[in-house]
Amino acid sequence: MIVGRIISKKIPFAVKILVFLLLYAVGLLGSSYFELLRPLEGVTHVWNMLRLYDLVFDTTRNGLFFGTIFVGMGALFVYKKIRIKQSAAILGFSLSMIFLLIEVMTVDRFELALESDFYIFLVPAVFFLFYIVTHIEIKETATTIALRKYSSIIYFIHLWVNFAISIIKNILELLLDMDIVINSLLRYMMVAVGSLLVAIILVELQKHKPFRWLKNII
């Protein structure tokens, strides 16, 4: 609601994007760059305010600090005619991903993160990727319709798959009386494959009469 009001106001778009970037910067400091705030621990009033925020909201990964820049980015594409050569957009995306990888490794190396959700180069990476995918002309075919359906299901189901993996891991640890380590890459692969399998199962189920009601929700 707040973001929508800001976007609808007659404020120069550059100012709106600047506000959203500042909010994202606050989110950065509360997440992947948290250790940069550590010197403020000696400033009692400021540190107590930060602790109070953490107690109430737990994270800066929310619509205010994380979501605003991407909503603003979407509005930018709607209200402003962005024109970039596709080759330049692909180059921009590739460079953004390279720098994002370097950034992630740097943050991990210096142990700066409280949570690994916000990254500086995530913003340009999303910008160029969004431009690329919205400027690819694809003919409407049975394959593209199926892919659209699969992608929608995967988007909505992947968090539940991730949660299910955590539950199964905890159960196995109790049964086997041992610690099971799942690193980020392995978890990503498990969630991706698991989400795809669930999507395939749901799409196949809705073809059968007892499960045709699934068509109304997926």
Disulfide bonds with the S-S distance in Angstrom:
none
